Structure formats: structure tokens, C-alpha cells
């Protein structure tokens, strides 16, 4: 039922002259990705067209749709398509000096490369995401997300002690802020345990 709803919304909005309706279409298609795989071609087509038109390349909603789609493509083994979406947006954000978008896109580049088995290539993007988040963002969730990605990449490249140190620092912060039994705290504790074994 939800698949049909998302597909119908996408079909009705994708050719609209209204920019918000077109973005809504991409959001519908991204949501549909959680239910079916064959919709990814349509979402990819939409996002490539948006990128070519240069519409709202700094719009956070567009970037988040792009990031979600790239993640879904990488997880389904379509690494080249995922990188084709993220690399140009990352390069533009870097040229513009847009730290907010650069942080999100560098983290996604790291995650895509990690999903594609290109661990060593993911490392500089993960490090850049953390550095950018800590330097310029005040949003604690984004800083935490970039650190978690960095720790995952470090662990995947065999640098388990460095990954463990990052998780340990996060655990101390989370225990102070949320307490020892909060979901975020227990998740980080589980990551540390896995690295210790």
C-alpha cells in the first residue's frame, strides 16, 4: 500500500514546474526505497537531473535526499552510482566553503566508500567530516554522527585502538548527558565491547 502511495506521489510531482513539488517527489521516492529496490533508478534519474540543472544545490532538503539516495545505492551494491551522486555535490560544497553541507557530504562519502569496500579511501573523508563538524557546527547530533563514522572507518582499516579511543570519549560524554542506560549510551558501549574482543 505504501509503495503504491509513494510511487503515485512521485509520478504526480516529478514533472511539476513547482520546485517544492519536485523536491517532494524525490522525498517520496527516497521513502519508497525502504520498501522496494526498483524505485532507485527513478530517484537516481531525478537527482541527476536536479544536479545538472543546479537547482538548489545548497538546499539542505535536496542534499539530504541526495545523501539518502546515495546511501541506499551503496548498500545495494551500486557504488559507482552512489559516488556519482555525492562527489559533485561534495566538490561544490568544498568550493563554496559551505561547512554545514561539507560535513554531511564528507561523512556520506566516507560511508559510501566504506560500503563499497574502499576503506582506506574513506579515511580522509571521515576525518574531514569530524574536523568540519567540530570546527563549525554546534549541532551535537551531527558531531556525534561524524565521530561514529570516523570510528567505524578506523576500525575497518585495522586501527581498532584509535576507534576505541573515540568511542570511549563519546561514552563519557553520553553517560554525563543521557545517563548510563540511554539507547545512545548502550550502543556506544556495545561498539567498545566489540572492539575489545
C-alpha positions, 0 to 999 in steps of 0.5 A, a space after each residue: 500500500 505504501 509503495 503504491 502511495 509513494 510511487 503515485 506521489 512521485 509520478 504526480 510531482 516529478 514533472 511539476 514546474 513547482 520546485 517544492 513539488 519536485 523536491 517532494 517527489 524525490 522525498 517520496 521516492 527516497 521513502 519508497 526505497 525502504 520498501 522496494 529496490 526498483 524505485 532507485 533508478 527513478 530517484 537516481 534519474 531525478 537527482 541527476 537531473 536536479 544536479 545538472 540543472 543546479 537547482 538548489 544545490 545548497 538546499 539542505 532538503 535536496 542534499 539530504 535526499 541526495 545523501 539518502 539516495 546515495 546511501 541506499 545505492 551503496 548498500 545495494 551494491 551500486 557504488 559507482 552510482 552512489 559516488 556519482 551522486 555525492 562527489 559533485 555535490 561534495 566538490 561544490 560544497 568544498 568550493 563554496 566553503 559551505 561547512 554545514 553541507 561539507 560535513 554531511 557530504 564528507 561523512 556520506 562519502 566516507 560511508 559510501 566508500 566504506 560500503 563499497 569496500 574502499 576503506 582506506 579511501 574513506 579515511 580522509 573523508 571521515 576525518 574531514 567530516 569530524 574536523 568540519 563538524 567540530 570546527 563549525 557546527 554546534 549541532 551535537 547530533 551531527 558531531 556525534 554522527 561524524 565521530 561514529 563514522 570516523 570510528 567505524 572507518 578506523 576500525 575497518 582499516 585495522 586501527 581498532 585502538 584509535 576507534 576505541 579511543 573515540 568511542 570511549 570519549 563519546 561514552 563519557 560524554 553520553 553517560 554525563 548527558 543521557 545517563 548510563 542506560 540511554 539507547 545512545 549510551 548502550 550502543 556506544 558501549 556495545 561498539 567498545 565491547 566489540 572492539 575489545 574482543 
